[in-house]
Amino acid sequence: MSRLEILEGPSGRRVRSEAERARIAAESLLPGAQVSEVARKHGATRWQIYDWRRRFRQRGMLPPCEASPPTFAPLVVERALEERQAPAIKLEIAIGDVVLRTDTAIDGEQLSRVIRAVRASR
C-alpha cells in the first residue's frame, strides 16, 4: 500500500499572463538591453525569454528580428604591395657531379658565366 500526499499552495513555478510575457520580451529588445539582465530582473531564464520572443514573432506580435548591418575592421597596410620582395625561390643546377645552388634573384648573365666556368673546369 502506498501513501499519497497532497501539498497545497504555490508550486514555485510562475504562471505569467500573455501580456506579461510580451512586456518582458519587448523589454529584452530595447537598445542596450541584455537578455540575461532582463531575465534576472523578472525571475525568468534567458531561454524562456528567447522562447517567448520567438513565439511572439511567429504570431506577428513582435517585429521580425532585424540583423544589424555587418561591421568591418579597417584595413591597415604597412607597406605598399610594390615594395614587397618576392620570396626567394631556391634554384639547383646539376652539371655532372657539380651542383650549383642559388636563388632566382641571381642575375642571368652572372649565372651563365658560372655555368660556363663549371663546364670549362671539367
SULZI-V498482 format. One record per backbone hydrogen bond with DSSP energy under -0.5 kcal/mol. CO is the residue of the C=O (numbers start at 1). NH is the residue of the N-H. If there is no record, write none. Layout:
co nh
CO NH
CO NH
This chain:
co nh
3 5
5 7
12 14
14 16
17 21
18 22
19 23
20 24
21 25
22 26
23 27
24 28
25 29
26 29
27 30
30 33
34 38
35 39
36 40
37 41
38 42
39 43
39 44
40 43
45 49
46 50
47 51
48 52
49 53
50 54
51 55
52 56
53 57
54 58
55 59
56 61
56 62
57 60
65 67
74 76
75 77
76 78
80 83
80 84
81 84
88 90
89 104
91 102
93 95
93 100
94 96
95 98
98 95
98 100
99 101
100 93
102 91
103 106
107 111
108 112
109 113
110 114
111 115
112 116
113 117
114 118
115 119
116 120
117 121
119 122
